């Protein structure tokens, strides 16, 4: 029963990673690396959840950590004094 879900999740994860590489600007900056890392962590944790290796509460904590990291990434301000 979980095999079609894992296949669909793998296709979605691969399409997302390909989309990150297609739409990013040349070079690996801070944001490109962070987005790639967040996508990979979400894909791996979702795969572990579907296969029954982690509990749903652990997955929820991972998703909240990803949301917090992404929110902090978006709210960073440049300091003009440097």
C-alpha positions in Angstrom: 0.0 0.0 0.0 2.8 2.4 0.8 4.7 1.7 -2.5 2.6 4.0 -4.7 2.8 6.7 -2.2 6.6 6.4 -2.0 6.8 6.5 -5.8 4.6 9.5 -6.0 6.7 11.2 -3.3 9.9 10.4 -5.1 8.5 11.9 -8.3 7.4 15.0 -6.5 10.7 15.3 -4.7 12.7 14.9 -7.9 10.6 17.4 -9.7 11.1 19.9 -6.9 14.9 19.5 -6.9 15.0 19.8 -10.7 12.8 22.9 -10.4 15.2 24.4 -7.9 18.1 23.9 -10.3 16.2 25.1 -13.4 14.9 28.3 -11.8 18.0 29.4 -9.7 20.5 32.0 -10.8 24.0 30.9 -11.7 26.1 30.0 -8.7 25.2 28.7 -5.3 24.4 31.5 -3.0 23.0 31.5 0.5 19.3 31.3 -0.6 19.9 28.6 -3.2 21.7 26.3 -0.7 19.1 26.9 2.0 16.1 26.2 -0.3 17.8 23.0 -1.6 18.6 21.9 2.0 15.0 22.5 3.1 13.5 20.6 0.1 15.8 17.6 0.7 15.0 17.5 4.5 11.3 17.7 3.8 11.5 14.9 1.1 13.6 12.6 3.3 11.4 13.1 6.4 8.2 12.6 4.4 9.7 9.4 3.0 10.5 8.2 6.5 7.0 9.1 7.6 5.3 7.1 4.8 7.6 4.1 5.3 6.8 4.1 9.1 10.3 4.8 10.3 9.4 8.0 12.2 6.2 9.0 14.1 3.9 11.7 13.0 4.8 13.9 15.9 8.5 13.8 14.8 7.5 14.8 11.3 5.4 17.7 12.6 8.4 18.9 14.6 10.6 18.7 11.5 8.0 20.7 9.5 7.8 23.4 12.2 11.6 23.6 12.2 11.7 24.0 8.4 9.0 26.7 8.6 11.0 28.5 11.3 14.2 28.3 9.3 12.5 29.5 6.2 10.8 32.4 8.0 14.2 33.4 9.5 15.8 33.2 6.1 13.1 35.6 4.6 13.3 38.1 7.5 17.0 38.6 7.5 17.9 42.3 7.0 21.2 43.6 5.6 23.1 45.8 8.1 24.2 48.9 6.2 26.8 49.9 8.9 29.3 47.3 7.6 
